[in-house]
Amino acid sequence: MTSKVTFEDIGAGRVRIEGRLEFDSVMEALGTSQHLFAELHAIQLDLSGVKAIDSAGLALLIEWISRAQRGKCHLTFRNLPAQAMAMARISDVEKMLPLAS
């Protein structure tokens, strides 16, 4: 069963993500998010609506960073779940995450 992930445009390049960024949903989320990196020059992804995230979800965040860099798009994450921060620390990728202040 796929867990639906939604993207809500809240204006000025800010997008709120809701759902679960887990193994069964990240491919759909990646596909749905493709247009963001083609259309915007600066994106702030608000993850306050993310209910759960696993290692596949963390890999998705890193993929989004890569896509943003390739597209010369400034990307920041806001309200990164504690789960994601813990995995990023353990995986030694915490410094890669562009967190909004």
N, C-alpha and C positions, 0 to 999 in steps of 0.2 A: 504494500500500500504506500503510495507516494504522499508525502506530507506537503501540502501546498504552501509555497512561499509567495508573499505578495510584496509588490513594490509600489509605494504611494509617493507620488511627486508632491512635495510640500512647498515647492517654489524655490527660486533662486539657486538651482543646482542641488537642492537638498532632497534626498530620497529616504523615506522611512521603510525599513524592511520588517516584515512580520512573518512569523512562522518558526519552523525548526530547520536549522542549517545542519542537516545530518546526511549520512551516506545515501539515504533513499530520496533526498530532495535536492542535492546540490547540482546535479546535471540539469534539472529543469530550471533551477534558479540561475545557473550560468547562462542558459539559453535565453531566458527572459530578460536578463540584465545586459545582453550584448549591445542593444541600442544605446544604452547610457554612455558608453565609452566612445561611440561614434558621434553622438549628438552634442555632448557637453564638453567644455574645456576645464571645468572645475566641478567636482562632485563631492558632496558630503553625504556619506551613507550613515544614517541613524539606525543603530542596531538595537534600540530600546524595545522593539517589538519582537526580538528574537527570543523565543522561549527555551531553546536548547541548541547547543552547538557541539559537534564532535570533531574528531581529527579531519574528517572530510570537509566539514564547514570551515575549519582553519585553513585547509588547503584552498578552498574557494576564496577566502579573503586574500591569500597570497596570489592567487591567479588574478583577482581583480587589481591588485597592486601592479602586477606585471602588465596587464592590458592597459591600465592607465598610463604607465610609463611609456609603453610602445606608442600610444596615441597622443603623447604629450599632454596628458590630462592631469590636473592637480587633484589628487584623491585624499580625502581624510575620512576617518571613522569616528563616529560619536557614539557614546554609550555602549562601548564594547562589553559584552557579557563577561563576568568574572571568570567563567569557565574557559572562555577563549583566551583571556590573559594568562591564566594558569597554564594552559597547553602551550601558549607561545613562549612562556618562560622556560618550561621544561624542554621544549624543542629548540631553544636558543634562537628564536626568530622574533622575539619581542621588539627589538630595535627596528625591525623592518616595518612594523605597523605604524602608519601615519595617523596618529591620534589627534583629534581636534582638542584644543585647549579650552 
